[in-house]
Amino acid sequence: MKIDWAALGSVFGVSLLATVALVGLFTLGIVGLSKQEQATANGGSAAMARTGAYAAFALCAAAVAFGIYLIVT
């Protein structure tokens, strides 16, 4: 049995990068929602924070859907 170390390393690298990117994007969405609450409490407009948070969550959902699509096909 021979292990292709280059392919294994490539899969590990891509998986690590995708995981860090997805968690970072989700974190940006959570930060955007917390900024929305702060802006509302201070009497300001929270439209940009809410829009950015929803966009981050939509990108997370798209990435997960793309991953499921790759697995199923």
Predicted model as a PDB file, atoms N, CA, C, CB and O in Angstrom, pLDDT in the B-factor column:
MODEL        1                                                                  
ATOM      1  N   MET A   1       0.850  -1.168   0.000  1.00 83.00           N  
ATOM      2  CA  MET A   1       0.000   0.000   0.000  1.00 83.00           C  
ATOM      3  C   MET A   1       0.900   1.236   0.000  1.00 83.00           C  
ATOM      4  CB  MET A   1      -0.970  -0.005   1.225  1.00 83.00           C  
ATOM      5  O   MET A   1       1.820   1.363   0.808  1.00 83.00           O  
ATOM      6  N   LYS A   2       0.605   2.135  -0.928  1.00 90.00           N  
ATOM      7  CA  LYS A   2       1.404   3.348  -1.063  1.00 90.00           C  
ATOM      8  C   LYS A   2       0.507   4.557  -0.846  1.00 90.00           C  
ATOM      9  CB  LYS A   2       2.094   3.413  -2.455  1.00 90.00           C  
ATOM     10  O   LYS A   2      -0.565   4.666  -1.441  1.00 90.00           O  
ATOM     11  N   ILE A   3       0.955   5.454   0.004  1.00 91.00           N  
ATOM     12  CA  ILE A   3       0.195   6.664   0.307  1.00 91.00           C  
ATOM     13  C   ILE A   3       0.748   7.808  -0.524  1.00 91.00           C  
ATOM     14  CB  ILE A   3       0.251   7.002   1.824  1.00 91.00           C  
ATOM     15  O   ILE A   3       1.954   8.053  -0.544  1.00 91.00           O  
ATOM     16  N   ASP A   4      -0.142   8.500  -1.206  1.00 93.00           N  
ATOM     17  CA  ASP A   4       0.241   9.684  -1.973  1.00 93.00           C  
ATOM     18  C   ASP A   4       0.241  10.875  -1.021  1.00 93.00           C  
ATOM     19  CB  ASP A   4      -0.731   9.925  -3.189  1.00 93.00           C  
ATOM     20  O   ASP A   4      -0.792  11.508  -0.803  1.00 93.00           O  
ATOM     21  N   TRP A   5       1.404  11.172  -0.461  1.00 94.00           N  
ATOM     22  CA  TRP A   5       1.522  12.205   0.558  1.00 94.00           C  
ATOM     23  C   TRP A   5       1.205  13.589   0.012  1.00 94.00           C  
ATOM     24  CB  TRP A   5       2.911  12.195   1.144  1.00 94.00           C  
ATOM     25  O   TRP A   5       0.685  14.435   0.740  1.00 94.00           O  
ATOM     26  N   ALA A   6       1.507  13.828  -1.244  1.00 95.00           N  
ATOM     27  CA  ALA A   6       1.222  15.133  -1.840  1.00 95.00           C  
ATOM     28  C   ALA A   6      -0.284  15.367  -1.915  1.00 95.00           C  
ATOM     29  CB  ALA A   6       1.850  15.236  -3.245  1.00 95.00           C  
ATOM     30  O   ALA A   6      -0.760  16.460  -1.611  1.00 95.00           O  
ATOM     31  N   ALA A   7      -1.030  14.346  -2.317  1.00 95.00           N  
ATOM     32  CA  ALA A   7      -2.482  14.474  -2.392  1.00 95.00           C  
ATOM     33  C   ALA A   7      -3.085  14.620  -0.994  1.00 95.00           C  
ATOM     34  CB  ALA A   7      -3.092  13.259  -3.112  1.00 95.00           C  
ATOM     35  O   ALA A   7      -4.013  15.402  -0.791  1.00 95.00           O  
ATOM     36  N   LEU A   8      -2.556  13.868  -0.041  1.00 95.00           N  
ATOM     37  CA  LEU A   8      -3.042  13.965   1.333  1.00 95.00           C  
ATOM     38  C   LEU A   8      -2.783  15.360   1.901  1.00 95.00           C  
ATOM     39  CB  LEU A   8      -2.373  12.898   2.216  1.00 95.00           C  
ATOM     40  O   LEU A   8      -3.649  15.930   2.564  1.00 95.00           O  
ATOM     41  N   GLY A   9      -1.616  15.904   1.649  1.00 96.00           N  
ATOM     42  CA  GLY A   9      -1.291  17.254   2.100  1.00 96.00           C  
ATOM     43  C   GLY A   9      -2.160  18.300   1.433  1.00 96.00           C  
ATOM     44  O   GLY A   9      -2.557  19.279   2.065  1.00 96.00           O  
ATOM     45  N   SER A  10      -2.453  18.099   0.169  1.00 96.00           N  
ATOM     46  CA  SER A  10      -3.307  19.030  -0.562  1.00 96.00           C  
ATOM     47  C   SER A  10      -4.724  19.033   0.018  1.00 96.00           C  
ATOM     48  CB  SER A  10      -3.342  18.666  -2.057  1.00 96.00           C  
ATOM     49  O   SER A  10      -5.318  20.092   0.220  1.00 96.00           O  
ATOM     50  N   VAL A  11      -5.247  17.861   0.277  1.00 95.00           N  
ATOM     51  CA  VAL A  11      -6.593  17.758   0.863  1.00 95.00           C  
ATOM     52  C   VAL A  11      -6.607  18.394   2.245  1.00 95.00           C  
ATOM     53  CB  VAL A  11      -7.051  16.277   0.949  1.00 95.00           C  
ATOM     54  O   VAL A  11      -7.553  19.099   2.596  1.00 95.00           O  
ATOM     55  N   PHE A  12      -5.568  18.150   3.025  1.00 97.00           N  
ATOM     56  CA  PHE A  12      -5.484  18.751   4.363  1.00 97.00           C  
ATOM     57  C   PHE A  12      -5.441  20.271   4.270  1.00 97.00           C  
ATOM     58  CB  PHE A  12      -4.241  18.233   5.114  1.00 97.00           C  
ATOM     59  O   PHE A  12      -6.142  20.952   5.018  1.00 97.00           O  
ATOM     60  N   GLY A  13      -4.641  20.806   3.375  1.00 97.00           N  
ATOM     61  CA  GLY A  13      -4.524  22.252   3.235  1.00 97.00           C  
ATOM     62  C   GLY A  13      -5.816  22.914   2.803  1.00 97.00           C  
ATOM     63  O   GLY A  13      -6.210  23.947   3.345  1.00 97.00           O  
ATOM     64  N   VAL A  14      -6.469  22.315   1.827  1.00 94.00           N  
ATOM     65  CA  VAL A  14      -7.730  22.886   1.342  1.00 94.00           C  
ATOM     66  C   VAL A  14      -8.804  22.795   2.425  1.00 94.00           C  
ATOM     67  CB  VAL A  14      -8.200  22.161   0.055  1.00 94.00           C  
ATOM     68  O   VAL A  14      -9.590  23.726   2.600  1.00 94.00           O  
ATOM     69  N   SER A  15      -8.840  21.687   3.145  1.00 94.00           N  
ATOM     70  CA  SER A  15      -9.821  21.537   4.224  1.00 94.00           C  
ATOM     71  C   SER A  15      -9.583  22.551   5.331  1.00 94.00           C  
ATOM     72  CB  SER A  15      -9.773  20.122   4.798  1.00 94.00           C  
ATOM     73  O   SER A  15     -10.529  23.143   5.852  1.00 94.00           O  
ATOM     74  N   LEU A  16      -8.327  22.751   5.687  1.00 96.00           N  
ATOM     75  CA  LEU A  16      -8.002  23.719   6.723  1.00 96.00           C  
ATOM     76  C   LEU A  16      -8.373  25.136   6.290  1.00 96.00           C  
ATOM     77  CB  LEU A  16      -6.518  23.645   7.069  1.00 96.00           C  
ATOM     78  O   LEU A  16      -8.953  25.894   7.067  1.00 96.00           O  
ATOM     79  N   LEU A  17      -8.043  25.486   5.068  1.00 96.00           N  
ATOM     80  CA  LEU A  17      -8.363  26.812   4.552  1.00 96.00           C  
ATOM     81  C   LEU A  17      -9.876  27.038   4.487  1.00 96.00           C  
ATOM     82  CB  LEU A  17      -7.743  27.001   3.166  1.00 96.00           C  
ATOM     83  O   LEU A  17     -10.361  28.105   4.863  1.00 96.00           O  
ATOM     84  N   ALA A  18     -10.611  26.049   4.017  1.00 93.00           N  
ATOM     85  CA  ALA A  18     -12.068  26.186   3.919  1.00 93.00           C  
ATOM     86  C   ALA A  18     -12.699  26.307   5.308  1.00 93.00           C  
ATOM     87  CB  ALA A  18     -12.672  24.982   3.165  1.00 93.00           C  
ATOM     88  O   ALA A  18     -13.637  27.081   5.500  1.00 93.00           O  
ATOM     89  N   THR A  19     -12.191  25.551   6.264  1.00 95.00           N  
ATOM     90  CA  THR A  19     -12.731  25.617   7.618  1.00 95.00           C  
ATOM     91  C   THR A  19     -12.486  26.978   8.246  1.00 95.00           C  
ATOM     92  CB  THR A  19     -12.120  24.527   8.484  1.00 95.00           C  
ATOM     93  O   THR A  19     -13.394  27.564   8.837  1.00 95.00           O  
ATOM     94  N   VAL A  20     -11.270  27.482   8.123  1.00 96.00           N  
ATOM     95  CA  VAL A  20     -10.946  28.788   8.697  1.00 96.00           C  
ATOM     96  C   VAL A  20     -11.767  29.890   8.017  1.00 96.00           C  
ATOM     97  CB  VAL A  20      -9.431  29.079   8.558  1.00 96.00           C  
ATOM     98  O   VAL A  20     -12.252  30.801   8.688  1.00 96.00           O  
ATOM     99  N   ALA A  21     -11.921  29.815   6.717  1.00 95.00           N  
ATOM    100  CA  ALA A  21     -12.696  30.822   5.992  1.00 95.00           C  
ATOM    101  C   ALA A  21     -14.171  30.794   6.398  1.00 95.00           C  
ATOM    102  CB  ALA A  21     -12.564  30.603   4.482  1.00 95.00           C  
ATOM    103  O   ALA A  21     -14.783  31.845   6.588  1.00 95.00           O  
ATOM    104  N   LEU A  22     -14.736  29.607   6.530  1.00 96.00           N  
ATOM    105  CA  LEU A  22     -16.152  29.485   6.875  1.00 96.00           C  
ATOM    106  C   LEU A  22     -16.411  29.967   8.303  1.00 96.00           C  
ATOM    107  CB  LEU A  22     -16.619  28.027   6.715  1.00 96.00           C  
ATOM    108  O   LEU A  22     -17.389  30.672   8.550  1.00 96.00           O  
ATOM    109  N   VAL A  23     -15.553  29.597   9.230  1.00 96.00           N  
ATOM    110  CA  VAL A  23     -15.709  30.047  10.612  1.00 96.00           C  
ATOM    111  C   VAL A  23     -15.510  31.563  10.697  1.00 96.00           C  
ATOM    112  CB  VAL A  23     -14.707  29.315  11.543  1.00 96.00           C  
ATOM    113  O   VAL A  23     -16.239  32.238  11.423  1.00 96.00           O  
ATOM    114  N   GLY A  24     -14.546  32.098   9.974  1.00 96.00           N  
ATOM    115  CA  GLY A  24     -14.326  33.539   9.969  1.00 96.00           C  
ATOM    116  C   GLY A  24     -15.511  34.297   9.397  1.00 96.00           C  
ATOM    117  O   GLY A  24     -15.884  35.352   9.911  1.00 96.00           O  
ATOM    118  N   LEU A  25     -16.098  33.771   8.346  1.00 95.00           N  
ATOM    119  CA  LEU A  25     -17.260  34.412   7.733  1.00 95.00           C  
ATOM    120  C   LEU A  25     -18.457  34.396   8.681  1.00 95.00           C  
ATOM    121  CB  LEU A  25     -17.622  33.716   6.414  1.00 95.00           C  
ATOM    122  O   LEU A  25     -19.188  35.382   8.785  1.00 95.00           O  
ATOM    123  N   PHE A  26     -18.653  33.278   9.367  1.00 97.00           N  
ATOM    124  CA  PHE A  26     -19.754  33.185  10.322  1.00 97.00           C  
ATOM    125  C   PHE A  26     -19.528  34.155  11.488  1.00 97.00           C  
ATOM    126  CB  PHE A  26     -19.899  31.734  10.845  1.00 97.00           C  
ATOM    127  O   PHE A  26     -20.470  34.772  11.986  1.00 97.00           O  
ATOM    128  N   THR A  27     -18.273  34.276  11.910  1.00 96.00           N  
ATOM    129  CA  THR A  27     -17.937  35.212  12.983  1.00 96.00           C  
ATOM    130  C   THR A  27     -18.230  36.651  12.568  1.00 96.00           C  
ATOM    131  CB  THR A  27     -16.461  35.066  13.376  1.00 96.00           C  
ATOM    132  O   THR A  27     -18.730  37.441  13.369  1.00 96.00           O  
ATOM    133  N   LEU A  28     -17.920  36.992  11.318  1.00 94.00           N  
ATOM    134  CA  LEU A  28     -18.254  38.330  10.826  1.00 94.00           C  
ATOM    135  C   LEU A  28     -19.759  38.590  10.872  1.00 94.00           C  
ATOM    136  CB  LEU A  28     -17.740  38.510   9.398  1.00 94.00           C  
ATOM    137  O   LEU A  28     -20.194  39.701  11.174  1.00 94.00           O  
ATOM    138  N   GLY A  29     -20.539  37.574  10.577  1.00 94.00           N  
ATOM    139  CA  GLY A  29     -21.995  37.717  10.667  1.00 94.00           C  
ATOM    140  C   GLY A  29     -22.458  37.966  12.090  1.00 94.00           C  
ATOM    141  O   GLY A  29     -23.338  38.795  12.324  1.00 94.00           O  
ATOM    142  N   ILE A  30     -21.872  37.255  13.038  1.00 94.00           N  
ATOM    143  CA  ILE A  30     -22.248  37.446  14.436  1.00 94.00           C  
ATOM    144  C   ILE A  30     -21.829  38.835  14.908  1.00 94.00           C  
ATOM    145  CB  ILE A  30     -21.609  36.360  15.327  1.00 94.00           C  
ATOM    146  O   ILE A  30     -22.580  39.497  15.625  1.00 94.00           O  
ATOM    147  N   VAL A  31     -20.639  39.282  14.515  1.00 92.00           N  
ATOM    148  CA  VAL A  31     -20.180  40.626  14.892  1.00 92.00           C  
ATOM    149  C   VAL A  31     -21.096  41.683  14.283  1.00 92.00           C  
ATOM    150  CB  VAL A  31     -18.714  40.857  14.436  1.00 92.00           C  
ATOM    151  O   VAL A  31     -21.406  42.686  14.927  1.00 92.00           O  
ATOM    152  N   GLY A  32     -21.525  41.460  13.049  1.00 89.00           N  
ATOM    153  CA  GLY A  32     -22.446  42.409  12.416  1.00 89.00           C  
ATOM    154  C   GLY A  32     -23.763  42.522  13.167  1.00 89.00           C  
ATOM    155  O   GLY A  32     -24.309  43.616  13.311  1.00 89.00           O  
ATOM    156  N   LEU A  33     -24.272  41.398  13.642  1.00 89.00           N  
ATOM    157  CA  LEU A  33     -25.518  41.447  14.409  1.00 89.00           C  
ATOM    158  C   LEU A  33     -25.315  42.127  15.762  1.00 89.00           C  
ATOM    159  CB  LEU A  33     -26.070  40.033  14.614  1.00 89.00           C  
ATOM    160  O   LEU A  33     -26.214  42.822  16.237  1.00 89.00           O  
ATOM    161  N   SER A  34     -24.171  41.946  16.383  1.00 88.00           N  
ATOM    162  CA  SER A  34     -23.932  42.633  17.655  1.00 88.00           C  
ATOM    163  C   SER A  34     -23.769  44.137  17.438  1.00 88.00           C  
ATOM    164  CB  SER A  34     -22.683  42.060  18.350  1.00 88.00           C  
ATOM    165  O   SER A  34     -24.186  44.933  18.279  1.00 88.00           O  
ATOM    166  N   LYS A  35     -23.164  44.528  16.316  1.00 85.00           N  
ATOM    167  CA  LYS A  35     -23.058  45.958  15.998  1.00 85.00           C  
ATOM    168  C   LYS A  35     -24.437  46.556  15.740  1.00 85.00           C  
ATOM    169  CB  LYS A  35     -22.148  46.176  14.772  1.00 85.00           C  
ATOM    170  O   LYS A  35     -24.675  47.727  16.034  1.00 85.00           O  
ATOM    171  N   GLN A  36     -25.342  45.751  15.188  1.00 82.00           N  
ATOM    172  CA  GLN A  36     -26.703  46.220  14.951  1.00 82.00           C  
ATOM    173  C   GLN A  36     -27.369  46.545  16.283  1.00 82.00           C  
ATOM    174  CB  GLN A  36     -27.525  45.163  14.171  1.00 82.00           C  
ATOM    175  O   GLN A  36     -28.032  47.574  16.411  1.00 82.00           O  
ATOM    176  N   GLU A  37     -27.197  45.682  17.262  1.00 78.00           N  
ATOM    177  CA  GLU A  37     -27.802  45.921  18.572  1.00 78.00           C  
ATOM    178  C   GLU A  37     -27.197  47.154  19.237  1.00 78.00           C  
ATOM    179  CB  GLU A  37     -27.624  44.695  19.474  1.00 78.00           C  
ATOM    180  O   GLU A  37     -27.912  47.925  19.877  1.00 78.00           O  
ATOM    181  N   GLN A  38     -25.883  47.347  19.091  1.00 80.00           N  
ATOM    182  CA  GLN A  38     -25.237  48.526  19.673  1.00 80.00           C  
ATOM    183  C   GLN A  38     -25.729  49.806  18.995  1.00 80.00           C  
ATOM    184  CB  GLN A  38     -23.706  48.414  19.549  1.00 80.00           C  
ATOM    185  O   GLN A  38     -25.981  50.810  19.663  1.00 80.00           O  
ATOM    186  N   ALA A  39     -25.862  49.767  17.688  1.00 77.00           N  
ATOM    187  CA  ALA A  39     -26.320  50.961  16.969  1.00 77.00           C  
ATOM    188  C   ALA A  39     -27.761  51.296  17.336  1.00 77.00           C  
ATOM    189  CB  ALA A  39     -26.195  50.757  15.450  1.00 77.00           C  
ATOM    190  O   ALA A  39     -28.111  52.468  17.474  1.00 77.00           O  
ATOM    191  N   THR A  40     -28.587  50.289  17.491  1.00 76.00           N  
ATOM    192  CA  THR A  40     -29.977  50.528  17.870  1.00 76.00           C  
ATOM    193  C   THR A  40     -30.051  51.102  19.284  1.00 76.00           C  
ATOM    194  CB  THR A  40     -30.798  49.225  17.775  1.00 76.00           C  
ATOM    195  O   THR A  40     -30.858  51.991  19.557  1.00 76.00           O  
ATOM    196  N   ALA A  41     -29.210  50.592  20.178  1.00 79.00           N  
ATOM    197  CA  ALA A  41     -29.212  51.089  21.560  1.00 79.00           C  
ATOM    198  C   ALA A  41     -28.734  52.535  21.633  1.00 79.00           C  
ATOM    199  CB  ALA A  41     -28.328  50.205  22.446  1.00 79.00           C  
ATOM    200  O   ALA A  41     -29.187  53.290  22.494  1.00 79.00           O  
ATOM    201  N   ASN A  42     -27.834  52.929  20.748  1.00 79.00           N  
ATOM    202  CA  ASN A  42     -27.312  54.294  20.742  1.00 79.00           C  
ATOM    203  C   ASN A  42     -28.148  55.246  19.906  1.00 79.00           C  
ATOM    204  CB  ASN A  42     -25.903  54.297  20.237  1.00 79.00           C  
ATOM    205  O   ASN A  42     -27.823  56.429  19.814  1.00 79.00           O  
ATOM    206  N   GLY A  43     -29.216  54.756  19.295  1.00 74.00           N  
ATOM    207  CA  GLY A  43     -30.104  55.613  18.517  1.00 74.00           C  
ATOM    208  C   GLY A  43     -29.680  55.805  17.076  1.00 74.00           C  
ATOM    209  O   GLY A  43     -30.218  56.678  16.395  1.00 74.00           O  
ATOM    210  N   GLY A  44     -28.735  55.021  16.589  1.00 70.00           N  
ATOM    211  CA  GLY A  44     -28.265  55.149  15.213  1.00 70.00           C  
ATOM    212  C   GLY A  44     -28.960  54.176  14.274  1.00 70.00           C  
ATOM    213  O   GLY A  44     -29.859  53.433  14.668  1.00 70.00           O  
ATOM    214  N   SER A  45     -28.521  54.203  13.027  1.00 72.00           N  
ATOM    215  CA  SER A  45     -29.072  53.299  12.019  1.00 72.00           C  
ATOM    216  C   SER A  45     -28.254  52.011  11.973  1.00 72.00           C  
ATOM    217  CB  SER A  45     -29.095  53.978  10.628  1.00 72.00           C  
ATOM    218  O   SER A  45     -27.024  52.040  12.018  1.00 72.00           O  
ATOM    219  N   ALA A  46     -28.944  50.903  11.885  1.00 79.00           N  
ATOM    220  CA  ALA A  46     -28.273  49.608  11.908  1.00 79.00           C  
ATOM    221  C   ALA A  46     -28.414  48.874  10.581  1.00 79.00           C  
ATOM    222  CB  ALA A  46     -28.829  48.752  13.032  1.00 79.00           C  
ATOM    223  O   ALA A  46     -28.215  47.660  10.525  1.00 79.00           O  
ATOM    224  N   ALA A  47     -28.752  49.584   9.523  1.00 84.00           N  
ATOM    225  CA  ALA A  47     -29.023  48.926   8.243  1.00 84.00           C  
ATOM    226  C   ALA A  47     -27.769  48.280   7.643  1.00 84.00           C  
ATOM    227  CB  ALA A  47     -29.604  49.931   7.258  1.00 84.00           C  
ATOM    228  O   ALA A  47     -27.828  47.161   7.132  1.00 84.00           O  
ATOM    229  N   MET A  48     -26.640  48.983   7.704  1.00 85.00           N  
ATOM    230  CA  MET A  48     -25.413  48.428   7.117  1.00 85.00           C  
ATOM    231  C   MET A  48     -24.928  47.204   7.882  1.00 85.00           C  
ATOM    232  CB  MET A  48     -24.311  49.488   7.088  1.00 85.00           C  
ATOM    233  O   MET A  48     -24.498  46.221   7.278  1.00 85.00           O  
ATOM    234  N   ALA A  49     -24.997  47.261   9.210  1.00 84.00           N  
ATOM    235  CA  ALA A  49     -24.564  46.122  10.020  1.00 84.00           C  
ATOM    236  C   ALA A  49     -25.446  44.914   9.751  1.00 84.00           C  
ATOM    237  CB  ALA A  49     -24.591  46.477  11.516  1.00 84.00           C  
ATOM    238  O   ALA A  49     -24.946  43.796   9.619  1.00 84.00           O  
ATOM    239  N   ARG A  50     -26.749  45.127   9.669  1.00 89.00           N  
ATOM    240  CA  ARG A  50     -27.676  44.028   9.420  1.00 89.00           C  
ATOM    241  C   ARG A  50     -27.475  43.448   8.032  1.00 89.00           C  
ATOM    242  CB  ARG A  50     -29.115  44.496   9.587  1.00 89.00           C  
ATOM    243  O   ARG A  50     -27.495  42.230   7.860  1.00 89.00           O  
ATOM    244  N   THR A  51     -27.283  44.313   7.036  1.00 90.00           N  
ATOM    245  CA  THR A  51     -27.066  43.854   5.663  1.00 90.00           C  
ATOM    246  C   THR A  51     -25.775  43.049   5.546  1.00 90.00           C  
ATOM    247  CB  THR A  51     -27.028  45.046   4.703  1.00 90.00           C  
ATOM    248  O   THR A  51     -25.748  42.006   4.893  1.00 90.00           O  
ATOM    249  N   GLY A  52     -24.712  43.530   6.176  1.00 90.00           N  
ATOM    250  CA  GLY A  52     -23.446  42.805   6.147  1.00 90.00           C  
ATOM    251  C   GLY A  52     -23.542  41.467   6.843  1.00 90.00           C  
ATOM    252  O   GLY A  52     -22.978  40.479   6.371  1.00 90.00           O  
ATOM    253  N   ALA A  53     -24.249  41.419   7.963  1.00 92.00           N  
ATOM    254  CA  ALA A  53     -24.414  40.161   8.697  1.00 92.00           C  
ATOM    255  C   ALA A  53     -25.207  39.157   7.866  1.00 92.00           C  
ATOM    256  CB  ALA A  53     -25.118  40.409  10.048  1.00 92.00           C  
ATOM    257  O   ALA A  53     -24.844  37.983   7.793  1.00 92.00           O  
ATOM    258  N   TYR A  54     -26.277  39.613   7.248  1.00 95.00           N  
ATOM    259  CA  TYR A  54     -27.082  38.705   6.425  1.00 95.00           C  
ATOM    260  C   TYR A  54     -26.292  38.219   5.212  1.00 95.00           C  
ATOM    261  CB  TYR A  54     -28.374  39.401   5.967  1.00 95.00           C  
ATOM    262  O   TYR A  54     -26.433  37.066   4.802  1.00 95.00           O  
ATOM    263  N   ALA A  55     -25.473  39.078   4.644  1.00 96.00           N  
ATOM    264  CA  ALA A  55     -24.641  38.675   3.508  1.00 96.00           C  
ATOM    265  C   ALA A  55     -23.619  37.624   3.934  1.00 96.00           C  
ATOM    266  CB  ALA A  55     -23.925  39.898   2.902  1.00 96.00           C  
ATOM    267  O   ALA A  55     -23.370  36.663   3.206  1.00 96.00           O  
ATOM    268  N   ALA A  56     -23.033  37.807   5.106  1.00 96.00           N  
ATOM    269  CA  ALA A  56     -22.067  36.822   5.609  1.00 96.00           C  
ATOM    270  C   ALA A  56     -22.742  35.482   5.859  1.00 96.00           C  
ATOM    271  CB  ALA A  56     -21.404  37.327   6.901  1.00 96.00           C  
ATOM    272  O   ALA A  56     -22.189  34.437   5.514  1.00 96.00           O  
ATOM    273  N   PHE A  57     -23.925  35.498   6.451  1.00 97.00           N  
ATOM    274  CA  PHE A  57     -24.647  34.250   6.692  1.00 97.00           C  
ATOM    275  C   PHE A  57     -25.079  33.593   5.384  1.00 97.00           C  
ATOM    276  CB  PHE A  57     -25.867  34.506   7.574  1.00 97.00           C  
ATOM    277  O   PHE A  57     -25.078  32.366   5.279  1.00 97.00           O  
ATOM    278  N   ALA A  58     -25.447  34.395   4.390  1.00 97.00           N  
ATOM    279  CA  ALA A  58     -25.827  33.838   3.086  1.00 97.00           C  
ATOM    280  C   ALA A  58     -24.632  33.178   2.408  1.00 97.00           C  
ATOM    281  CB  ALA A  58     -26.408  34.939   2.177  1.00 97.00           C  
ATOM    282  O   ALA A  58     -24.773  32.125   1.785  1.00 97.00           O  
ATOM    283  N   LEU A  59     -23.452  33.793   2.526  1.00 96.00           N  
ATOM    284  CA  LEU A  59     -22.251  33.184   1.956  1.00 96.00           C  
ATOM    285  C   LEU A  59     -21.892  31.885   2.679  1.00 96.00           C  
ATOM    286  CB  LEU A  59     -21.075  34.165   2.023  1.00 96.00           C  
ATOM    287  O   LEU A  59     -21.429  30.933   2.052  1.00 96.00           O  
ATOM    288  N   CYS A  60     -22.104  31.846   3.982  1.00 96.00           N  
ATOM    289  CA  CYS A  60     -21.877  30.600   4.733  1.00 96.00           C  
ATOM    290  C   CYS A  60     -22.820  29.506   4.240  1.00 96.00           C  
ATOM    291  CB  CYS A  60     -22.074  30.831   6.255  1.00 96.00           C  
ATOM    292  O   CYS A  60     -22.397  28.372   4.012  1.00 96.00           O  
ATOM    293  N   ALA A  61     -24.074  29.842   4.080  1.00 96.00           N  
ATOM    294  CA  ALA A  61     -25.039  28.858   3.604  1.00 96.00           C  
ATOM    295  C   ALA A  61     -24.699  28.397   2.194  1.00 96.00           C  
ATOM    296  CB  ALA A  61     -26.451  29.434   3.641  1.00 96.00           C  
ATOM    297  O   ALA A  61     -24.857  27.218   1.876  1.00 96.00           O  
ATOM    298  N   ALA A  62     -24.234  29.311   1.343  1.00 96.00           N  
ATOM    299  CA  ALA A  62     -23.852  28.936  -0.019  1.00 96.00           C  
ATOM    300  C   ALA A  62     -22.639  28.009  -0.012  1.00 96.00           C  
ATOM    301  CB  ALA A  62     -23.554  30.190  -0.856  1.00 96.00           C  
ATOM    302  O   ALA A  62     -22.576  27.066  -0.801  1.00 96.00           O  
ATOM    303  N   ALA A  63     -21.682  28.267   0.867  1.00 94.00           N  
ATOM    304  CA  ALA A  63     -20.503  27.406   0.949  1.00 94.00           C  
ATOM    305  C   ALA A  63     -20.876  26.014   1.432  1.00 94.00           C  
ATOM    306  CB  ALA A  63     -19.456  28.019   1.877  1.00 94.00           C  
ATOM    307  O   ALA A  63     -20.362  25.020   0.918  1.00 94.00           O  
ATOM    308  N   VAL A  64     -21.761  25.934   2.409  1.00 94.00           N  
ATOM    309  CA  VAL A  64     -22.208  24.625   2.905  1.00 94.00           C  
ATOM    310  C   VAL A  64     -22.989  23.890   1.818  1.00 94.00           C  
ATOM    311  CB  VAL A  64     -23.081  24.787   4.178  1.00 94.00           C  
ATOM    312  O   VAL A  64     -22.799  22.690   1.622  1.00 94.00           O  
ATOM    313  N   ALA A  65     -23.860  24.597   1.117  1.00 96.00           N  
ATOM    314  CA  ALA A  65     -24.630  23.970   0.040  1.00 96.00           C  
ATOM    315  C   ALA A  65     -23.711  23.477  -1.078  1.00 96.00           C  
ATOM    316  CB  ALA A  65     -25.663  24.960  -0.524  1.00 96.00           C  
ATOM    317  O   ALA A  65     -23.944  22.413  -1.651  1.00 96.00           O  
ATOM    318  N   PHE A  66     -22.670  24.247  -1.387  1.00 94.00           N  
ATOM    319  CA  PHE A  66     -21.720  23.825  -2.409  1.00 94.00           C  
ATOM    320  C   PHE A  66     -20.960  22.578  -1.960  1.00 94.00           C  
ATOM    321  CB  PHE A  66     -20.738  24.962  -2.728  1.00 94.00           C  
ATOM    322  O   PHE A  66     -20.714  21.680  -2.766  1.00 94.00           O  
ATOM    323  N   GLY A  67     -20.589  22.516  -0.690  1.00 92.00           N  
ATOM    324  CA  GLY A  67     -19.922  21.331  -0.168  1.00 92.00           C  
ATOM    325  C   GLY A  67     -20.809  20.102  -0.233  1.00 92.00           C  
ATOM    326  O   GLY A  67     -20.347  19.017  -0.586  1.00 92.00           O  
ATOM    327  N   ILE A  68     -22.068  20.263   0.102  1.00 95.00           N  
ATOM    328  CA  ILE A  68     -22.996  19.127   0.007  1.00 95.00           C  
ATOM    329  C   ILE A  68     -23.173  18.725  -1.448  1.00 95.00           C  
ATOM    330  CB  ILE A  68     -24.368  19.477   0.639  1.00 95.00           C  
ATOM    331  O   ILE A  68     -23.244  17.536  -1.758  1.00 95.00           O  
ATOM    332  N   TYR A  69     -23.245  19.696  -2.334  1.00 97.00           N  
ATOM    333  CA  TYR A  69     -23.366  19.395  -3.761  1.00 97.00           C  
ATOM    334  C   TYR A  69     -22.156  18.579  -4.258  1.00 97.00           C  
ATOM    335  CB  TYR A  69     -23.498  20.708  -4.572  1.00 97.00           C  
ATOM    336  O   TYR A  69     -22.314  17.633  -5.030  1.00 97.00           O  
ATOM    337  N   LEU A  70     -20.953  18.957  -3.809  1.00 93.00           N  
ATOM    338  CA  LEU A  70     -19.753  18.218  -4.214  1.00 93.00           C  
ATOM    339  C   LEU A  70     -19.767  16.793  -3.689  1.00 93.00           C  
ATOM    340  CB  LEU A  70     -18.501  18.932  -3.725  1.00 93.00           C  
ATOM    341  O   LEU A  70     -19.300  15.882  -4.372  1.00 93.00           O  
ATOM    342  N   ILE A  71     -20.288  16.584  -2.502  1.00 94.00           N  
ATOM    343  CA  ILE A  71     -20.327  15.249  -1.920  1.00 94.00           C  
ATOM    344  C   ILE A  71     -21.361  14.379  -2.632  1.00 94.00           C  
ATOM    345  CB  ILE A  71     -20.639  15.328  -0.420  1.00 94.00           C  
ATOM    346  O   ILE A  71     -21.105  13.207  -2.907  1.00 94.00           O  
ATOM    347  N   VAL A  72     -22.522  14.949  -2.928  1.00 96.00           N  
ATOM    348  CA  VAL A  72     -23.618  14.163  -3.496  1.00 96.00           C  
ATOM    349  C   VAL A  72     -23.346  13.765  -4.941  1.00 96.00           C  
ATOM    350  CB  VAL A  72     -24.918  14.946  -3.417  1.00 96.00           C  
ATOM    351  O   VAL A  72     -23.679  12.651  -5.347  1.00 96.00           O  
ATOM    352  N   THR A  73     -22.746  14.660  -5.724  1.00 89.00           N  
ATOM    353  CA  THR A  73     -22.552  14.332  -7.143  1.00 89.00           C  
ATOM    354  C   THR A  73     -21.373  13.476  -7.378  1.00 89.00           C  
ATOM    355  CB  THR A  73     -22.416  15.558  -7.951  1.00 89.00           C  
ATOM    356  O   THR A  73     -21.086  13.121  -8.521  1.00 89.00           O  
TER     357      THR A  73                                                      
ENDMDL                                                                          
END                                                                             
